[in-house]
Amino acid sequence: MMNFKIGVPSSLIILLVLFLPLWGQAQEIKVMPYEGTHGQTEDVPYIQASDLQHVTVHRESASGESKPAESVLGQPPAFAELVSASSLEEIYRLLGSPNATDQTDFPRGRSVHTLRYDGATIEYEMYQDGPRGVTSLEMRSSDWGLAIGEEKIYPGMALSELSAALRTTRRSGDTAPFDNPDIDTYIAIPIAEESEDGSPAIEDMGRTQFVLYINDDTETVEMIRFQRPPL
Protein backbone atom coordinates (compact mmCIF):
# COMPACT_ATOMS: atom_id res chain seq x y z
CA MET A 1 0.00 0.00 0.00
CA MET A 2 1.17 3.45 -0.80
CA ASN A 3 2.23 5.67 2.11
CA PHE A 4 1.53 9.38 1.74
CA LYS A 5 3.01 12.36 3.52
CA ILE A 6 1.07 15.50 4.28
CA GLY A 7 2.27 18.52 2.34
CA VAL A 8 1.32 22.19 2.62
CA PRO A 9 1.18 23.90 -0.80
CA SER A 10 2.20 27.52 -1.19
CA SER A 11 0.57 27.87 -4.59
CA LEU A 12 -1.77 25.86 -6.78
CA ILE A 13 -0.26 22.44 -7.32
CA ILE A 14 -1.37 18.63 -7.96
CA LEU A 15 -2.38 14.95 -8.05
CA LEU A 16 -2.08 12.81 -4.71
CA VAL A 17 -1.44 13.00 -0.93
CA LEU A 18 -2.86 11.58 2.31
CA PHE A 19 -4.76 14.72 3.23
CA LEU A 20 -4.97 17.29 0.50
CA PRO A 21 -4.54 20.80 1.86
CA LEU A 22 -6.80 23.09 -0.15
CA TRP A 23 -6.04 26.53 1.12
CA GLY A 24 -7.07 25.12 4.49
CA GLN A 25 -10.21 23.46 3.12
CA ALA A 26 -10.59 19.95 1.64
CA GLN A 27 -12.52 19.51 -1.61
CA GLU A 28 -14.33 16.20 -1.97
CA ILE A 29 -15.56 14.27 -4.96
CA LYS A 30 -19.16 15.35 -5.46
CA VAL A 31 -22.10 13.24 -6.66
CA MET A 32 -25.02 14.38 -8.79
CA PRO A 33 -28.04 12.68 -10.41
CA TYR A 34 -27.40 12.36 -14.13
CA GLU A 35 -29.72 11.38 -16.96
CA GLY A 36 -27.97 9.04 -19.36
CA THR A 37 -28.39 8.69 -23.12
CA HIS A 38 -31.21 6.14 -22.68
CA GLY A 39 -33.19 8.30 -20.26
CA GLN A 40 -32.13 6.47 -17.11
CA THR A 41 -31.12 8.54 -14.07
CA GLU A 42 -28.14 7.47 -11.98
CA ASP A 43 -25.76 9.00 -9.48
CA VAL A 44 -22.47 10.11 -11.04
CA PRO A 45 -19.37 11.20 -9.10
CA TYR A 46 -17.62 14.21 -10.58
CA ILE A 47 -14.89 16.78 -10.04
CA GLN A 48 -15.48 20.44 -10.82
CA ALA A 49 -12.95 21.61 -13.42
CA SER A 50 -11.91 24.46 -11.15
CA ASP A 51 -10.98 21.91 -8.46
CA LEU A 52 -8.34 20.17 -10.62
CA GLN A 53 -5.78 22.53 -9.10
CA HIS A 54 -6.47 20.74 -5.81
CA VAL A 55 -5.82 17.24 -7.18
CA THR A 56 -2.26 16.03 -6.59
CA VAL A 57 0.02 13.26 -7.95
CA HIS A 58 2.52 11.34 -5.86
CA ARG A 59 5.15 8.77 -6.63
CA GLU A 60 6.85 6.30 -4.30
CA SER A 61 10.52 5.34 -4.36
CA ALA A 62 11.62 1.76 -5.02
CA SER A 63 12.70 1.52 -1.40
CA GLY A 64 9.08 1.92 -0.36
CA GLU A 65 9.53 5.30 1.27
CA SER A 66 7.22 8.04 0.07
CA LYS A 67 8.89 10.08 -2.66
CA PRO A 68 6.51 12.60 -4.23
CA ALA A 69 7.20 14.17 -7.57
CA GLU A 70 8.49 17.66 -6.87
CA SER A 71 8.13 20.96 -8.67
CA VAL A 72 10.60 23.80 -8.27
CA LEU A 73 8.46 24.83 -5.29
CA GLY A 74 9.30 21.54 -3.60
CA GLN A 75 5.64 20.46 -3.64
CA PRO A 76 3.77 17.64 -5.37
CA PRO A 77 2.64 19.18 -8.66
CA ALA A 78 -1.04 20.10 -9.01
CA PHE A 79 -2.87 18.08 -11.65
CA ALA A 80 -4.06 21.25 -13.38
CA GLU A 81 -0.43 22.31 -13.80
CA LEU A 82 0.59 18.91 -15.16
CA VAL A 83 -2.25 18.72 -17.70
CA SER A 84 -1.60 22.24 -18.99
CA ALA A 85 2.21 21.88 -19.11
CA SER A 86 3.51 24.11 -21.91
CA SER A 87 6.36 21.74 -22.87
CA LEU A 88 7.80 18.29 -22.29
CA GLU A 89 10.52 19.91 -20.20
CA GLU A 90 7.82 21.21 -17.85
CA ILE A 91 6.56 17.66 -17.30
CA TYR A 92 10.12 16.51 -16.62
CA ARG A 93 10.44 19.28 -14.06
CA LEU A 94 7.25 18.17 -12.34
CA LEU A 95 7.62 14.38 -12.48
CA GLY A 96 11.23 13.72 -13.35
CA SER A 97 12.64 12.31 -16.59
CA PRO A 98 10.87 9.28 -18.07
CA ASN A 99 12.61 5.98 -18.74
CA ALA A 100 11.75 6.17 -22.43
CA THR A 101 9.94 8.42 -24.90
CA ASP A 102 8.25 7.81 -28.26
CA GLN A 103 6.91 10.27 -30.82
CA THR A 104 4.11 9.52 -33.30
CA ASP A 105 3.47 12.07 -36.06
CA PHE A 106 0.10 12.66 -37.70
CA PRO A 107 -1.14 14.86 -40.59
CA ARG A 108 -1.61 18.62 -40.15
CA GLY A 109 1.32 19.00 -37.79
CA ARG A 110 -0.08 16.93 -34.92
CA SER A 111 2.27 14.77 -32.85
CA VAL A 112 1.81 12.63 -29.74
CA HIS A 113 4.72 12.14 -27.37
CA THR A 114 4.51 9.06 -25.13
CA LEU A 115 6.47 9.28 -21.87
CA ARG A 116 7.08 5.94 -20.15
CA TYR A 117 7.81 5.83 -16.43
CA ASP A 118 7.99 2.80 -14.17
CA GLY A 119 4.31 2.09 -13.54
CA ALA A 120 2.90 5.04 -15.49
CA THR A 121 2.52 6.34 -19.05
CA ILE A 122 1.77 9.90 -20.18
CA GLU A 123 0.68 11.07 -23.62
CA TYR A 124 1.40 14.69 -24.53
CA GLU A 125 -0.15 16.22 -27.66
CA MET A 126 1.38 18.97 -29.78
CA TYR A 127 0.30 20.89 -32.88
CA GLN A 128 2.07 23.25 -35.26
CA ASP A 129 0.60 26.26 -33.51
CA GLY A 130 1.47 25.02 -30.02
CA PRO A 131 0.98 22.28 -27.41
CA ARG A 132 -2.39 20.98 -26.30
CA GLY A 133 -0.92 19.37 -23.19
CA VAL A 134 -1.39 16.02 -21.48
CA THR A 135 -4.24 14.02 -23.04
CA SER A 136 -3.74 10.73 -21.20
CA LEU A 137 -2.15 9.56 -17.96
CA GLU A 138 -2.21 5.90 -16.96
CA MET A 139 -1.14 4.69 -13.51
CA ARG A 140 -0.63 0.93 -13.28
CA SER A 141 1.48 0.61 -10.14
CA SER A 142 0.83 1.34 -6.46
CA ASP A 143 3.95 3.53 -6.66
CA TRP A 144 1.64 6.10 -8.23
CA GLY A 145 -1.66 7.49 -7.00
CA LEU A 146 -4.10 10.38 -6.76
CA ALA A 147 -5.47 12.47 -3.93
CA ILE A 148 -8.76 14.15 -4.72
CA GLY A 149 -9.76 16.00 -1.60
CA GLU A 150 -9.56 13.43 1.18
CA GLU A 151 -9.99 10.54 -1.28
CA LYS A 152 -6.76 8.60 -1.79
CA ILE A 153 -6.73 6.39 -4.89
CA TYR A 154 -3.95 4.16 -6.21
CA PRO A 155 -3.63 0.93 -8.26
CA GLY A 156 -3.79 -2.17 -6.10
CA MET A 157 -6.04 -0.67 -3.43
CA ALA A 158 -9.06 -2.70 -2.33
CA LEU A 159 -12.41 -1.58 -3.68
CA SER A 160 -13.65 -1.51 -0.09
CA GLU A 161 -11.17 1.32 0.64
CA LEU A 162 -12.89 3.65 -1.82
CA SER A 163 -15.57 6.01 -0.55
CA ALA A 164 -19.18 4.91 -0.86
CA ALA A 165 -19.69 7.70 -3.44
CA LEU A 166 -17.31 5.83 -5.75
CA ARG A 167 -18.10 2.20 -4.85
CA THR A 168 -21.80 2.62 -5.55
CA THR A 169 -21.18 4.09 -9.03
CA ARG A 170 -19.27 1.07 -10.36
CA ARG A 171 -20.41 0.20 -13.87
CA SER A 172 -20.04 -2.58 -16.42
CA GLY A 173 -18.91 -1.57 -19.88
CA ASP A 174 -16.00 -0.99 -22.21
CA THR A 175 -12.68 -1.98 -20.61
CA ALA A 176 -10.79 -1.96 -23.91
CA PRO A 177 -7.37 -1.08 -22.40
CA PHE A 178 -7.19 -4.60 -20.96
CA ASP A 179 -6.89 -8.02 -22.53
CA ASN A 180 -7.94 -9.50 -19.20
CA PRO A 181 -11.27 -11.25 -18.58
CA ASP A 182 -11.20 -10.15 -14.94
CA ILE A 183 -11.41 -6.43 -15.90
CA ASP A 184 -15.11 -6.00 -16.62
CA THR A 185 -16.11 -2.99 -14.52
CA TYR A 186 -14.99 0.58 -13.98
CA ILE A 187 -15.77 3.77 -12.08
CA ALA A 188 -15.82 6.96 -14.14
CA ILE A 189 -15.24 10.37 -12.54
CA PRO A 190 -15.98 13.04 -15.18
CA ILE A 191 -14.63 16.56 -15.02
CA ALA A 192 -17.60 18.94 -14.94
CA GLU A 193 -17.53 22.45 -16.35
CA GLU A 194 -19.76 25.15 -14.87
CA SER A 195 -22.94 25.87 -16.83
CA GLU A 196 -24.51 29.31 -17.24
CA ASP A 197 -26.71 28.80 -14.19
CA GLY A 198 -23.74 27.72 -12.10
CA SER A 199 -24.64 24.02 -12.01
CA PRO A 200 -22.11 21.34 -13.08
CA ALA A 201 -22.30 20.31 -16.74
CA ILE A 202 -21.14 16.83 -17.80
CA GLU A 203 -20.78 15.82 -21.45
CA ASP A 204 -22.60 12.67 -22.60
CA MET A 205 -19.86 11.61 -24.98
CA GLY A 206 -16.17 12.44 -25.40
CA ARG A 207 -15.77 13.84 -21.91
CA THR A 208 -12.64 14.50 -19.93
CA GLN A 209 -12.55 12.13 -16.98
CA PHE A 210 -10.70 9.86 -14.60
CA VAL A 211 -11.51 6.16 -14.95
CA LEU A 212 -10.75 3.52 -12.31
CA TYR A 213 -10.62 0.05 -13.88
CA ILE A 214 -11.61 -2.68 -11.43
CA ASN A 215 -10.26 -6.24 -11.26
CA ASP A 216 -13.45 -8.18 -10.59
CA ASP A 217 -11.56 -11.25 -9.42
CA THR A 218 -9.48 -9.53 -6.72
CA GLU A 219 -11.89 -6.60 -6.14
CA THR A 220 -9.02 -4.11 -6.46
CA VAL A 221 -8.27 -1.05 -8.59
CA GLU A 222 -6.22 -2.34 -11.53
CA MET A 223 -5.44 0.96 -13.23
CA ILE A 224 -6.23 4.67 -13.02
CA ARG A 225 -6.54 6.57 -16.29
CA PHE A 226 -7.03 10.26 -16.97
CA GLN A 227 -8.26 10.87 -20.52
CA ARG A 228 -9.23 13.83 -22.66
CA PRO A 229 -11.22 13.42 -25.90
CA PRO A 230 -9.55 14.10 -29.25
CA LEU A 231 -10.03 17.49 -30.85
C-alpha positions in Angstrom: 0.0 0.0 0.0 1.2 3.5 -0.8 2.2 5.7 2.1 1.5 9.4 1.7 3.0 12.4 3.5 1.1 15.5 4.3 2.3 18.5 2.3 1.3 22.2 2.6 1.2 23.9 -0.8 2.2 27.5 -1.2 0.6 27.9 -4.6 -1.8 25.9 -6.8 -0.3 22.4 -7.3 -1.4 18.6 -8.0 -2.4 14.9 -8.1 -2.1 12.8 -4.7 -1.4 13.0 -0.9 -2.9 11.6 2.3 -4.8 14.7 3.2 -5.0 17.3 0.5 -4.5 20.8 1.9 -6.8 23.1 -0.1 -6.0 26.5 1.1 -7.1 25.1 4.5 -10.2 23.5 3.1 -10.6 20.0 1.6 -12.5 19.5 -1.6 -14.3 16.2 -2.0 -15.6 14.3 -5.0 -19.2 15.3 -5.5 -22.1 13.2 -6.7 -25.0 14.4 -8.8 -28.0 12.7 -10.4 -27.4 12.4 -14.1 -29.7 11.4 -17.0 -28.0 9.0 -19.4 -28.4 8.7 -23.1 -31.2 6.1 -22.7 -33.2 8.3 -20.3 -32.1 6.5 -17.1 -31.1 8.5 -14.1 -28.1 7.5 -12.0 -25.8 9.0 -9.5 -22.5 10.1 -11.0 -19.4 11.2 -9.1 -17.6 14.2 -10.6 -14.9 16.8 -10.0 -15.5 20.4 -10.8 -13.0 21.6 -13.4 -11.9 24.5 -11.2 -11.0 21.9 -8.5 -8.3 20.2 -10.6 -5.8 22.5 -9.1 -6.5 20.7 -5.8 -5.8 17.2 -7.2 -2.3 16.0 -6.6 0.0 13.3 -7.9 2.5 11.3 -5.9 5.2 8.8 -6.6 6.9 6.3 -4.3 10.5 5.3 -4.4 11.6 1.8 -5.0 12.7 1.5 -1.4 9.1 1.9 -0.4 9.5 5.3 1.3 7.2 8.0 0.1 8.9 10.1 -2.7 6.5 12.6 -4.2 7.2 14.2 -7.6 8.5 17.7 -6.9 8.1 21.0 -8.7 10.6 23.8 -8.3 8.5 24.8 -5.3 9.3 21.5 -3.6 5.6 20.5 -3.6 3.8 17.6 -5.4 2.6 19.2 -8.7 -1.0 20.1 -9.0 -2.9 18.1 -11.7 -4.1 21.2 -13.4 -0.4 22.3 -13.8 0.6 18.9 -15.2 -2.3 18.7 -17.7 -1.6 22.2 -19.0 2.2 21.9 -19.1 3.5 24.1 -21.9 6.4 21.7 -22.9 7.8 18.3 -22.3 10.5 19.9 -20.2 7.8 21.2 -17.9 6.6 17.7 -17.3 10.1 16.5 -16.6 10.4 19.3 -14.1 7.2 18.2 -12.3 7.6 14.4 -12.5 11.2 13.7 -13.3 12.6 12.3 -16.6 10.9 9.3 -18.1 12.6 6.0 -18.7 11.7 6.2 -22.4 9.9 8.4 -24.9 8.3 7.8 -28.3 6.9 10.3 -30.8 4.1 9.5 -33.3 3.5 12.1 -36.1 0.1 12.7 -37.7 -1.1 14.9 -40.6 -1.6 18.6 -40.2 1.3 19.0 -37.8 -0.1 16.9 -34.9 2.3 14.8 -32.8 1.8 12.6 -29.7 4.7 12.1 -27.4 4.5 9.1 -25.1 6.5 9.3 -21.9 7.1 5.9 -20.2 7.8 5.8 -16.4 8.0 2.8 -14.2 4.3 2.1 -13.5 2.9 5.0 -15.5 2.5 6.3 -19.1 1.8 9.9 -20.2 0.7 11.1 -23.6 1.4 14.7 -24.5 -0.1 16.2 -27.7 1.4 19.0 -29.8 0.3 20.9 -32.9 2.1 23.2 -35.3 0.6 26.3 -33.5 1.5 25.0 -30.0 1.0 22.3 -27.4 -2.4 21.0 -26.3 -0.9 19.4 -23.2 -1.4 16.0 -21.5 -4.2 14.0 -23.0 -3.7 10.7 -21.2 -2.2 9.6 -18.0 -2.2 5.9 -17.0 -1.1 4.7 -13.5 -0.6 0.9 -13.3 1.5 0.6 -10.1 0.8 1.3 -6.5 3.9 3.5 -6.7 1.6 6.1 -8.2 -1.7 7.5 -7.0 -4.1 10.4 -6.8 -5.5 12.5 -3.9 -8.8 14.2 -4.7 -9.8 16.0 -1.6 -9.6 13.4 1.2 -10.0 10.5 -1.3 -6.8 8.6 -1.8 -6.7 6.4 -4.9 -4.0 4.2 -6.2 -3.6 0.9 -8.3 -3.8 -2.2 -6.1 -6.0 -0.7 -3.4 -9.1 -2.7 -2.3 -12.4 -1.6 -3.7 -13.7 -1.5 -0.1 -11.2 1.3 0.6 -12.9 3.7 -1.8 -15.6 6.0 -0.6 -19.2 4.9 -0.9 -19.7 7.7 -3.4 -17.3 5.8 -5.7 -18.1 2.2 -4.8 -21.8 2.6 -5.5 -21.2 4.1 -9.0 -19.3 1.1 -10.4 -20.4 0.2 -13.9 -20.0 -2.6 -16.4 -18.9 -1.6 -19.9 -16.0 -1.0 -22.2 -12.7 -2.0 -20.6 -10.8 -2.0 -23.9 -7.4 -1.1 -22.4 -7.2 -4.6 -21.0 -6.9 -8.0 -22.5 -7.9 -9.5 -19.2 -11.3 -11.3 -18.6 -11.2 -10.2 -14.9 -11.4 -6.4 -15.9 -15.1 -6.0 -16.6 -16.1 -3.0 -14.5 -15.0 0.6 -14.0 -15.8 3.8 -12.1 -15.8 7.0 -14.1 -15.2 10.4 -12.5 -16.0 13.0 -15.2 -14.6 16.6 -15.0 -17.6 18.9 -14.9 -17.5 22.4 -16.4 -19.8 25.1 -14.9 -22.9 25.9 -16.8 -24.5 29.3 -17.2 -26.7 28.8 -14.2 -23.7 27.7 -12.1 -24.6 24.0 -12.0 -22.1 21.3 -13.1 -22.3 20.3 -16.7 -21.1 16.8 -17.8 -20.8 15.8 -21.4 -22.6 12.7 -22.6 -19.9 11.6 -25.0 -16.2 12.4 -25.4 -15.8 13.8 -21.9 -12.6 14.5 -19.9 -12.5 12.1 -17.0 -10.7 9.9 -14.6 -11.5 6.2 -14.9 -10.7 3.5 -12.3 -10.6 0.1 -13.9 -11.6 -2.7 -11.4 -10.3 -6.2 -11.3 -13.5 -8.2 -10.6 -11.6 -11.2 -9.4 -9.5 -9.5 -6.7 -11.9 -6.6 -6.1 -9.0 -4.1 -6.5 -8.3 -1.0 -8.6 -6.2 -2.3 -11.5 -5.4 1.0 -13.2 -6.2 4.7 -13.0 -6.5 6.6 -16.3 -7.0 10.3 -17.0 -8.3 10.9 -20.5 -9.2 13.8 -22.7 -11.2 13.4 -25.9 -9.5 14.1 -29.3 -10.0 17.5 -30.8 
